[in-house]
Amino acid sequence: MTLRFGEITIRLRQVRHYIPSYSMRIETDRTLVFSADASPSKELVEHATQADVFLCESAIRNLGEDEPDPAKRGHLLPEEAGAIATRAGVGRLLITHAPLDPADPERVVREARTQFSGPIERVVDGKTYVV
C-alpha cells in the first residue's frame, strides 16, 4: 500500500510476524524505514534497501525468549537487525523496542555492530533523531 501526503510518500509492506505487521518506508528528500515487529525476511531487507535511516526493533535478547525459527517468530535479535541493515545497505541503524540491560545499556549496539559497520544507536525515550 502506498500513501502520499504532498511530497511525502509512505509505503507499507507486510513483514513476517505472528499477527499482521507492516514495515513503513517514509520517503521525501531522505528515507526512513521502520521495521515494525518483524522476524528476519527478504521482504524486510528489500523494504529497507538504501534507506538513510533504518529504525529497527530488536526485542529479543536471546532465542530462548522467542521461537528460534525465524519463519515462526515476530521479533529480531540485535545481530539480525545489524545483518538486515548491512544487506539493505542502509546509512544508519537505530535500534528500538530493545530490552534495556541496566548493567550494560549499549549491549544491543555492540551485538548489532557484529553485523553492521555503519553508525548505530539504541533509541532513548524522549530523544530526537534527525533523518
C-alpha atoms as an extended CHARMM CRD file, in Angstrom:
* protein
*
       131  EXT
         1         1  MET       CA              0.0000000000        0.0000000000        0.0000000000  PROA      1               0.0000000000
         2         2  THR       CA              1.2690000000        3.4830000000       -0.8500000000  PROA      2               0.0000000000
         3         3  LEU       CA              0.0650000000        6.7440000000        0.6870000000  PROA      3               0.0000000000
         4         4  ARG       CA              1.0350000000       10.2390000000       -0.4610000000  PROA      4               0.0000000000
         5         5  PHE       CA              0.8940000000       13.4610000000        1.5380000000  PROA      5               0.0000000000
         6         6  GLY       CA              2.3050000000       16.2980000000       -0.5450000000  PROA      6               0.0000000000
         7         7  GLU       CA              5.9920000000       15.4990000000       -1.0320000000  PROA      7               0.0000000000
         8         8  ILE       CA              5.9370000000       12.6010000000        1.4360000000  PROA      8               0.0000000000
         9         9  THR       CA              5.3780000000        9.0240000000        0.2740000000  PROA      9               0.0000000000
        10        10  ILE       CA              4.6780000000        6.2530000000        2.7610000000  PROA      10              0.0000000000
        11        11  ARG       CA              4.9440000000        2.6720000000        1.5690000000  PROA      11              0.0000000000
        12        12  LEU       CA              3.6630000000       -0.1540000000        3.7550000000  PROA      12              0.0000000000
        13        13  ARG       CA              4.8410000000       -3.7160000000        3.3140000000  PROA      13              0.0000000000
        14        14  GLN       CA              3.6870000000       -6.7130000000        5.2690000000  PROA      14              0.0000000000
        15        15  VAL       CA              6.5140000000       -8.3940000000        7.1510000000  PROA      15              0.0000000000
        16        16  ARG       CA              6.7180000000      -11.7280000000        8.9320000000  PROA      16              0.0000000000
        17        17  HSD       CA              5.1690000000      -11.6520000000       12.3800000000  PROA      17              0.0000000000
        18        18  TYR       CA              2.7300000000      -13.8980000000       14.2140000000  PROA      18              0.0000000000
        19        19  ILE       CA              0.0000000000      -11.2690000000       13.7790000000  PROA      19              0.0000000000
        20        20  PRO       CA             -0.2810000000       -8.8310000000       10.8350000000  PROA      20              0.0000000000
        21        21  SER       CA              2.5600000000       -6.3030000000       10.9200000000  PROA      21              0.0000000000
        22        22  TYR       CA              3.6420000000       -3.7290000000        8.3530000000  PROA      22              0.0000000000
        23        23  SER       CA              7.0070000000       -2.0990000000        7.8520000000  PROA      23              0.0000000000
        24        24  MET       CA              6.8150000000        1.5850000000        6.8540000000  PROA      24              0.0000000000
        25        25  ARG       CA              9.0620000000        3.3100000000        4.3330000000  PROA      25              0.0000000000
        26        26  ILE       CA              8.7380000000        7.0930000000        4.5770000000  PROA      26              0.0000000000
        27        27  GLU       CA             10.2960000000        8.9220000000        1.6380000000  PROA      27              0.0000000000
        28        28  THR       CA             10.8550000000       12.5910000000        0.9350000000  PROA      28              0.0000000000
        29        29  ASP       CA             14.3250000000       14.0660000000        0.3030000000  PROA      29              0.0000000000
        30        30  ARG       CA             15.5730000000       11.4280000000        2.8120000000  PROA      30              0.0000000000
        31        31  THR       CA             14.2570000000        7.9370000000        3.5820000000  PROA      31              0.0000000000
        32        32  LEU       CA             13.3330000000        6.4510000000        6.9380000000  PROA      32              0.0000000000
        33        33  VAL       CA             12.2710000000        2.8100000000        7.2150000000  PROA      33              0.0000000000
        34        34  PHE       CA             10.6500000000        1.4490000000       10.3600000000  PROA      34              0.0000000000
        35        35  SER       CA             10.7760000000       -2.3380000000       10.6170000000  PROA      35              0.0000000000
        36        36  ALA       CA              7.7110000000       -2.7330000000       12.8540000000  PROA      36              0.0000000000
        37        37  ASP       CA              7.6410000000       -6.0110000000       14.7750000000  PROA      37              0.0000000000
        38        38  ALA       CA              9.1690000000       -8.4850000000       12.3670000000  PROA      38              0.0000000000
        39        39  SER       CA             11.3010000000      -11.5590000000       12.0070000000  PROA      39              0.0000000000
        40        40  PRO       CA             14.1960000000      -11.7520000000        9.5470000000  PROA      40              0.0000000000
        41        41  SER       CA             12.9770000000      -11.8750000000        5.9460000000  PROA      41              0.0000000000
        42        42  LYS       CA             13.9270000000      -10.8580000000        2.4270000000  PROA      42              0.0000000000
        43        43  GLU       CA             10.8180000000       -8.6300000000        2.3950000000  PROA      43              0.0000000000
        44        44  LEU       CA             12.2010000000       -6.5430000000        5.2340000000  PROA      44              0.0000000000
        45        45  VAL       CA             15.6140000000       -6.2910000000        3.5640000000  PROA      45              0.0000000000
        46        46  GLU       CA             14.0010000000       -5.2110000000        0.2810000000  PROA      46              0.0000000000
        47        47  HSD       CA             11.8050000000       -2.6390000000        2.0360000000  PROA      47              0.0000000000
        48        48  ALA       CA             14.7970000000       -1.1110000000        3.8730000000  PROA      48              0.0000000000
        49        49  THR       CA             17.1050000000       -1.0460000000        0.8360000000  PROA      49              0.0000000000
        50        50  GLN       CA             19.2160000000        2.1280000000        0.6630000000  PROA      50              0.0000000000
        51        51  ALA       CA             17.3020000000        3.8770000000        3.4740000000  PROA      51              0.0000000000
        52        52  ASP       CA             19.1310000000        6.7640000000        5.0730000000  PROA      52              0.0000000000
        53        53  VAL       CA             17.9110000000        5.5860000000        8.4820000000  PROA      53              0.0000000000
        54        54  PHE       CA             16.6210000000        2.1500000000        9.4490000000  PROA      54              0.0000000000
        55        55  LEU       CA             14.6270000000        2.2260000000       12.6970000000  PROA      55              0.0000000000
        56        56  CYS       CA             14.5880000000       -1.4290000000       13.6260000000  PROA      56              0.0000000000
        57        57  GLU       CA             13.0680000000       -3.3030000000       16.5360000000  PROA      57              0.0000000000
        58        58  SER       CA             15.2200000000       -5.7710000000       18.4120000000  PROA      58              0.0000000000
        59        59  ALA       CA             13.0340000000       -7.1570000000       21.1550000000  PROA      59              0.0000000000
        60        60  ILE       CA             14.8970000000      -10.4290000000       21.7210000000  PROA      60              0.0000000000
        61        61  ARG       CA             17.9830000000      -10.7790000000       23.8950000000  PROA      61              0.0000000000
        62        62  ASN       CA             18.4070000000      -14.4560000000       23.0660000000  PROA      62              0.0000000000
        63        63  LEU       CA             16.4500000000      -17.0720000000       21.1470000000  PROA      63              0.0000000000
        64        64  GLY       CA             15.1870000000      -18.6440000000       24.3580000000  PROA      64              0.0000000000
        65        65  GLU       CA             12.8210000000      -15.6590000000       24.6220000000  PROA      65              0.0000000000
        66        66  ASP       CA             11.0470000000      -16.3400000000       21.3300000000  PROA      66              0.0000000000
        67        67  GLU       CA             10.5810000000      -19.0240000000       18.6910000000  PROA      67              0.0000000000
        68        68  PRO       CA             14.0350000000      -19.9750000000       17.3030000000  PROA      68              0.0000000000
        69        69  ASP       CA             12.7190000000      -20.4700000000       13.7600000000  PROA      69              0.0000000000
        70        70  PRO       CA             12.7390000000      -17.0250000000       12.0700000000  PROA      70              0.0000000000
        71        71  ALA       CA              9.7670000000      -18.0310000000        9.9140000000  PROA      71              0.0000000000
        72        72  LYS       CA              7.6180000000      -18.5140000000       13.0360000000  PROA      72              0.0000000000
        73        73  ARG       CA              8.5920000000      -15.6140000000       15.2620000000  PROA      73              0.0000000000
        74        74  GLY       CA              7.9240000000      -11.9240000000       15.2710000000  PROA      74              0.0000000000
        75        75  HSD       CA             10.9900000000      -10.1550000000       16.6530000000  PROA      75              0.0000000000
        76        76  LEU       CA             14.6770000000       -9.6930000000       15.9220000000  PROA      76              0.0000000000
        77        77  LEU       CA             17.9370000000      -10.2040000000       17.7450000000  PROA      77              0.0000000000
        78        78  PRO       CA             20.3390000000       -7.2230000000       17.6140000000  PROA      78              0.0000000000
        79        79  GLU       CA             22.6530000000       -9.2300000000       15.3300000000  PROA      79              0.0000000000
        80        80  GLU       CA             19.7500000000       -9.8380000000       12.9410000000  PROA      80              0.0000000000
        81        81  ALA       CA             18.9050000000       -6.1200000000       12.9010000000  PROA      81              0.0000000000
        82        82  GLY       CA             22.5390000000       -5.4450000000       12.0130000000  PROA      82              0.0000000000
        83        83  ALA       CA             22.5670000000       -8.1090000000        9.3050000000  PROA      83              0.0000000000
        84        84  ILE       CA             19.4070000000       -6.6990000000        7.7250000000  PROA      84              0.0000000000
        85        85  ALA       CA             20.9140000000       -3.1860000000        7.8150000000  PROA      85              0.0000000000
        86        86  THR       CA             24.0270000000       -4.4870000000        6.0430000000  PROA      86              0.0000000000
        87        87  ARG       CA             22.1190000000       -6.4580000000        3.4200000000  PROA      87              0.0000000000
        88        88  ALA       CA             19.8470000000       -3.4650000000        2.7700000000  PROA      88              0.0000000000
        89        89  GLY       CA             22.7560000000       -1.0210000000        2.5030000000  PROA      89              0.0000000000
        90        90  VAL       CA             21.2650000000        1.4790000000        4.9470000000  PROA      90              0.0000000000
        91        91  GLY       CA             23.1080000000        4.5630000000        6.1040000000  PROA      91              0.0000000000
        92        92  ARG       CA             22.3640000000        4.3810000000        9.8390000000  PROA      92              0.0000000000
        93        93  LEU       CA             20.7330000000        1.8860000000       12.1960000000  PROA      93              0.0000000000
        94        94  LEU       CA             18.5790000000        2.9690000000       15.1320000000  PROA      94              0.0000000000
        95        95  ILE       CA             17.6060000000        0.0810000000       17.3950000000  PROA      95              0.0000000000
        96        96  THR       CA             14.2620000000        0.3490000000       19.1630000000  PROA      96              0.0000000000
        97        97  HSD       CA             11.9620000000       -1.9240000000       21.1670000000  PROA      97              0.0000000000
        98        98  ALA       CA             15.0750000000       -3.4420000000       22.7390000000  PROA      98              0.0000000000
        99        99  PRO       CA             15.0040000000       -4.5180000000       26.3670000000  PROA      99              0.0000000000
       100       100  LEU       CA             17.2730000000       -2.2890000000       28.4200000000  PROA      100             0.0000000000
       101       101  ASP       CA             20.0180000000       -4.0530000000       30.3010000000  PROA      101             0.0000000000
       102       102  PRO       CA             20.7250000000       -1.5490000000       33.1230000000  PROA      102             0.0000000000
       103       103  ALA       CA             24.1470000000       -3.1010000000       33.7130000000  PROA      103             0.0000000000
       104       104  ASP       CA             25.0430000000       -2.7830000000       30.0170000000  PROA      104             0.0000000000
       105       105  PRO       CA             22.7660000000       -0.3130000000       28.1490000000  PROA      105             0.0000000000
       106       106  GLU       CA             24.8680000000       -0.4460000000       24.9700000000  PROA      106             0.0000000000
       107       107  ARG       CA             24.8270000000       -4.2300000000       24.6780000000  PROA      107             0.0000000000
       108       108  VAL       CA             22.3680000000       -4.1950000000       21.7570000000  PROA      108             0.0000000000
       109       109  VAL       CA             24.6060000000       -1.7530000000       19.8830000000  PROA      109             0.0000000000
       110       110  ARG       CA             27.6670000000       -3.9840000000       20.3340000000  PROA      110             0.0000000000
       111       111  GLU       CA             25.7150000000       -7.0480000000       19.2300000000  PROA      111             0.0000000000
       112       112  ALA       CA             24.3120000000       -5.2890000000       16.1410000000  PROA      112             0.0000000000
       113       113  ARG       CA             27.8010000000       -3.9990000000       15.3230000000  PROA      113             0.0000000000
       114       114  THR       CA             28.9620000000       -7.5930000000       14.7980000000  PROA      114             0.0000000000
       115       115  GLN       CA             26.9000000000       -7.4760000000       11.5800000000  PROA      115             0.0000000000
       116       116  PHE       CA             26.7300000000       -3.7650000000       10.6350000000  PROA      116             0.0000000000
       117       117  SER       CA             29.7210000000       -1.4240000000       10.4320000000  PROA      117             0.0000000000
       118       118  GLY       CA             27.8050000000        1.8300000000        9.9650000000  PROA      118             0.0000000000
       119       119  PRO       CA             26.5270000000        4.2050000000       12.6490000000  PROA      119             0.0000000000
       120       120  ILE       CA             24.2930000000        2.5200000000       15.2550000000  PROA      120             0.0000000000
       121       121  GLU       CA             22.3890000000        3.9380000000       18.2040000000  PROA      121             0.0000000000
       122       122  ARG       CA             19.9950000000        2.4580000000       20.7370000000  PROA      122             0.0000000000
       123       123  VAL       CA             16.8750000000        4.6380000000       20.7450000000  PROA      123             0.0000000000
       124       124  VAL       CA             16.3710000000        6.5070000000       24.0030000000  PROA      124             0.0000000000
       125       125  ASP       CA             12.8930000000        7.6510000000       25.0820000000  PROA      125             0.0000000000
       126       126  GLY       CA             12.4740000000       11.4070000000       24.7100000000  PROA      126             0.0000000000
       127       127  LYS       CA             15.4790000000       11.8920000000       22.4410000000  PROA      127             0.0000000000
       128       128  THR       CA             15.0270000000       13.4660000000       18.9970000000  PROA      128             0.0000000000
       129       129  TYR       CA             16.6530000000       11.8410000000       15.9500000000  PROA      129             0.0000000000
       130       130  VAL       CA             17.3430000000       13.5910000000       12.6600000000  PROA      130             0.0000000000
       131       131  VAL       CA             16.8980000000       11.6230000000        9.4540000000  PROA      131             0.0000000000
